[in-house]
Amino acid sequence: MNKNEKLLRKLSKENRDRIILAVSLIHTNDFQMLDFKKLSGKKDIYRIRVGKFRIKFRTHKTYNEILEIARRSDTTY
């Protein structure tokens, strides 16, 4: 079990469902409903806000890779 799966298990059902929806939208390249932003200093890494959580992902030509799901804090990145 990786770090992201472990975090998801600890969350409430509501937060878990919201994050899973965001991850599925990332994988289908449907960014219209998401608050995403390119991370400064990174070529192909973006972040999405989902409440108090941040999802960091990298874009590739044929797919998007989830790098990290983290609770928002001053040191999230």
C-alpha positions in Angstrom: 0.0 0.0 0.0 1.5 3.3 -1.0 1.3 6.7 0.9 -1.7 8.0 -1.1 -3.8 4.8 -0.5 -3.0 5.0 3.2 -4.1 8.6 3.4 -7.4 7.8 1.5 -8.2 5.0 4.0 -8.0 7.5 6.9 -10.3 10.1 5.4 -14.0 10.5 5.9 -16.2 9.1 3.1 -17.1 12.6 1.9 -13.5 13.7 1.5 -12.5 10.4 0.0 -15.3 10.6 -2.6 -14.3 14.1 -3.5 -10.6 13.2 -4.0 -11.5 10.0 -6.0 -13.7 12.1 -8.3 -10.9 14.6 -8.8 -8.4 11.8 -9.6 -10.7 10.3 -12.1 -11.2 13.7 -13.8 -7.4 14.1 -13.9 -7.0 10.7 -15.6 -9.6 11.6 -18.2 -8.1 15.0 -18.9 -11.3 16.8 -17.9 -10.0 19.9 -16.0 -12.9 22.2 -16.5 -14.4 21.5 -13.0 -11.1 21.5 -11.2 -9.1 24.3 -9.7 -5.7 23.4 -11.1 -2.5 25.4 -11.4 1.0 24.8 -12.8 3.6 24.7 -10.1 6.3 27.3 -10.6 9.7 26.1 -11.5 8.4 22.7 -12.8 7.9 21.9 -16.4 5.0 19.5 -16.3 3.8 19.3 -12.7 0.4 20.8 -11.6 -1.7 20.8 -8.5 -5.4 20.6 -7.8 -7.2 21.9 -4.8 -9.8 19.7 -3.2 -10.9 21.3 0.0 -8.1 21.1 2.5 -6.2 18.6 0.2 -3.9 19.0 -2.7 -3.3 16.6 -5.5 0.0 17.0 -7.3 0.3 15.3 -10.7 2.5 15.2 -13.8 1.3 15.3 -17.3 2.7 13.0 -20.0 1.7 12.7 -23.7 -0.7 9.8 -23.2 -1.6 9.9 -19.5 -1.4 11.8 -16.2 0.5 10.5 -13.2 -0.6 11.2 -9.7 2.5 12.1 -7.7 1.1 13.0 -4.3 -2.1 13.6 -2.3 -1.5 15.7 0.8 -3.4 17.7 3.4 -2.8 21.4 2.8 -0.4 23.1 5.2 2.4 25.7 5.0 4.8 22.9 4.0 2.6 20.9 1.6 5.1 21.3 -1.3 
